[in-house]
Amino acid sequence: MQYLSAGANPQISRIGLGTWQFGSREWGYGQPYAEREARAIVRRALELGVTLFDTAEIYGLGRSERILGQALGEDRERVFLATKLFPLLPVAPVVEQRAVASANRLGVRRLDLYQVHQPNPVIRDGTIMRGMRALQRVGLVGEVGVSNYSLARWQAAEQALGQRVLTNQVSYSLVSRSPERDLLPFAESTGHVVIAYSPLAQGLLSGRYDRAHRPANRVRALSSLFLPENLERSGELIATLREVAGAHSVTPAQIALAWVIRRPAVVAIPGASSVEQLESNVAAASIELTDGEYQALSAAAGRFRPVSGPAALLGRIRARFTLA
Ligand SMILES: NC(=O)c1ccc[n+]([C@@H]2O[C@H](COP(=O)([O-])OP(=O)(O)OC[C@H]3O[C@@H](n4cnc5c(N)ncnc54)[C@H](OP(=O)(O)O)[C@@H]3O)[C@@H](O)[C@H]2O)c1
């Protein structure tokens, strides 16, 4: 495993584990997954050197935090544990109360990284950061992070906190590249970190899905990326992933992850539906893409033009009636 230091203790693994899937009905993995597989995934991740574990109070309405905390057990204290506050009425006392509730569900005395899940469109960050500052003062929170923030808002949050807001967790993958515009250059030049969520585009980049084999769960049924037309349009990108994967004797999903973490300030938090997927994702940390491969993948990604907007909405309605 490779690690980013970023002054954090313990160091942050370049491949972490996302746990939205744990206990969340919308992923549709069922009770055996929540009760057994999720624990096995976490235990194997620990064995393989993963330190970054990401959850949120909203995932499964607290179930993800509980499952993760129980699975980590005594090892809770030696990982870099990240959770998120859903910023509904985020005044300081509420922020403090919700951090305590998350820590209790996780079974820890300290949240290594406490992130604001998304910008509140009405309430500015000064209010939230007052709560975060108090939490840091009493030692319940280590680092503060944000998620789905623009660069301007990330910087404003940092100014409001009065010290670094270490991370911004955003969608970053071969099919979601807007962080390259300003978030990555900022992080790379200042020692901040971008946490890439959905680095596999929720499984699209594994190449397992196509027009005839669409994933049947709520998360992906609602995503325009999985529309039959978009699955078809992703064909060239998937073919390029397969070609590079063949040269390294690995899978397209592993190449998609290697591409994401090639940028130095990025760590990725893929979710996993099985222990095998987790093992494969961790192994991606040691794949070295050549410059030529990196550019070929970026170029193929640049040519992928998914339908979006009203056309995608129409497609989703149509797909809803054809999905098994
Ligand atoms: N901050 C935010 O707003 C936000 C939003 C979304 C996610 N997140 C975080 O980011 C994490 C990851 O994002 P995500 O779950 O949306 O998407 P993702 O990591 O891109 O995709 C995860 C899915 O891809 C498939 N997969 C994983 N590893 C694979 C492998 N090696 N080979 C083939 N398929 C594989 C699995 O689905 P199947 O096996 O069913 O195909 C898995 O559930 C979440 O768990 C969550 O912690 C944060």
Ligand as a Chemical Component Dictionary entry (heavy atoms), coordinates in Angstrom:
data_LIG
# 
_chem_comp.id                   LIG 
_chem_comp.type                 NON-POLYMER 
_chem_comp.pdbx_formal_charge   0 
_chem_comp.three_letter_code    LIG 
# 
loop_
_chem_comp_atom.comp_id 
_chem_comp_atom.atom_id 
_chem_comp_atom.alt_atom_id 
_chem_comp_atom.type_symbol 
_chem_comp_atom.charge 
_chem_comp_atom.model_Cartn_x 
_chem_comp_atom.model_Cartn_y 
_chem_comp_atom.model_Cartn_z 
_chem_comp_atom.pdbx_ordinal 
LIG N1  N1  N 0  -19.317 12.630 -0.405  1  
LIG C1  C1  C 0  -20.261 12.214 -1.214  2  
LIG O1  O1  O 0  -21.179 12.948 -1.579  3  
LIG C2  C2  C 0  -20.190 10.786 -1.716  4  
LIG C3  C3  C 0  -21.012 10.374 -2.780  5  
LIG C4  C4  C 0  -20.892 9.053  -3.234  6  
LIG C5  C5  C 0  -19.995 8.176  -2.616  7  
LIG N2  N2  N 1  -19.240 8.615  -1.555  8  
LIG C6  C6  C 0  -18.267 7.704  -0.887  9  
LIG O2  O2  O 0  -17.426 7.114  -1.856  10 
LIG C7  C7  C 0  -17.486 5.691  -1.772  11 
LIG C8  C8  C 0  -17.312 5.088  -3.137  12 
LIG O3  O3  O 0  -18.206 5.627  -4.096  13 
LIG P1  P1  P 0  -19.370 4.768  -4.758  14 
LIG O4  O4  O 0  -19.679 3.630  -3.908  15 
LIG O5  O5  O -1 -20.447 5.743  -5.116  16 
LIG O6  O6  O 0  -18.763 4.303  -6.171  17 
LIG P2  P2  P 0  -17.526 3.382  -6.599  18 
LIG O7  O7  O 0  -16.582 3.186  -5.506  19 
LIG O8  O8  O 0  -17.053 3.981  -7.871  20 
LIG O9  O9  O 0  -18.253 1.998  -6.972  21 
LIG C9  C9  C 0  -18.478 1.013  -6.016  22 
LIG C10 C10 C 0  -19.122 -0.191 -6.705  23 
LIG O10 O10 O 0  -18.319 -0.621 -7.802  24 
LIG C11 C11 C 0  -18.292 -2.043 -7.875  25 
LIG N3  N3  N 0  -16.881 -2.457 -7.662  26 
LIG C12 C12 C 0  -16.050 -2.108 -6.635  27 
LIG N4  N4  N 0  -14.851 -2.668 -6.762  28 
LIG C13 C13 C 0  -14.885 -3.395 -7.900  29 
LIG C14 C14 C 0  -13.937 -4.208 -8.574  30 
LIG N5  N5  N 0  -12.704 -4.376 -8.102  31 
LIG N6  N6  N 0  -14.317 -4.808 -9.736  32 
LIG C15 C15 C 0  -15.569 -4.647 -10.240 33 
LIG N7  N7  N 0  -16.503 -3.870 -9.642  34 
LIG C16 C16 C 0  -16.172 -3.257 -8.480  35 
LIG C17 C17 C 0  -19.211 -2.545 -6.772  36 
LIG O11 O11 O 0  -20.541 -2.671 -7.295  37 
LIG P3  P3  P 0  -21.121 -4.026 -7.995  38 
LIG O12 O12 O 0  -20.270 -5.177 -7.572  39 
LIG O13 O13 O 0  -22.525 -4.112 -7.476  40 
LIG O14 O14 O 0  -21.088 -3.721 -9.456  41 
LIG C18 C18 C 0  -19.186 -1.391 -5.781  42 
LIG O15 O15 O 0  -20.308 -1.325 -4.945  43 
LIG C19 C19 C 0  -18.842 5.406  -1.102  44 
LIG O16 O16 O 0  -18.873 4.135  -0.469  45 
LIG C20 C20 C 0  -18.910 6.549  -0.116  46 
LIG O17 O17 O 0  -18.130 6.252  1.036   47 
LIG C21 C21 C 0  -19.317 9.897  -1.128  48 
# 
loop_
_chem_comp_bond.comp_id 
_chem_comp_bond.atom_id_1 
_chem_comp_bond.atom_id_2 
_chem_comp_bond.value_order 
_chem_comp_bond.pdbx_ordinal 
LIG N1  C1  SING 1  
LIG C1  O1  DOUB 2  
LIG C1  C2  SING 3  
LIG C2  C3  SING 4  
LIG C2  C21 DOUB 5  
LIG C3  C4  DOUB 6  
LIG C4  C5  SING 7  
LIG C5  N2  DOUB 8  
LIG N2  C6  SING 9  
LIG N2  C21 SING 10 
LIG C6  O2  SING 11 
LIG C6  C20 SING 12 
LIG O2  C7  SING 13 
LIG C7  C8  SING 14 
LIG C7  C19 SING 15 
LIG C8  O3  SING 16 
LIG O3  P1  SING 17 
LIG P1  O4  DOUB 18 
LIG P1  O5  SING 19 
LIG P1  O6  SING 20 
LIG O6  P2  SING 21 
LIG P2  O7  DOUB 22 
LIG P2  O8  SING 23 
LIG P2  O9  SING 24 
LIG O9  C9  SING 25 
LIG C9  C10 SING 26 
LIG C10 O10 SING 27 
LIG C10 C18 SING 28 
LIG O10 C11 SING 29 
LIG C11 N3  SING 30 
LIG C11 C17 SING 31 
LIG N3  C12 SING 32 
LIG N3  C16 SING 33 
LIG C12 N4  DOUB 34 
LIG N4  C13 SING 35 
LIG C13 C14 SING 36 
LIG C13 C16 DOUB 37 
LIG C14 N5  SING 38 
LIG C14 N6  DOUB 39 
LIG N6  C15 SING 40 
LIG C15 N7  DOUB 41 
LIG N7  C16 SING 42 
LIG C17 O11 SING 43 
LIG C17 C18 SING 44 
LIG O11 P3  SING 45 
LIG P3  O12 DOUB 46 
LIG P3  O13 SING 47 
LIG P3  O14 SING 48 
LIG C18 O15 SING 49 
LIG C19 O16 SING 50 
LIG C19 C20 SING 51 
LIG C20 O17 SING 52 
# 
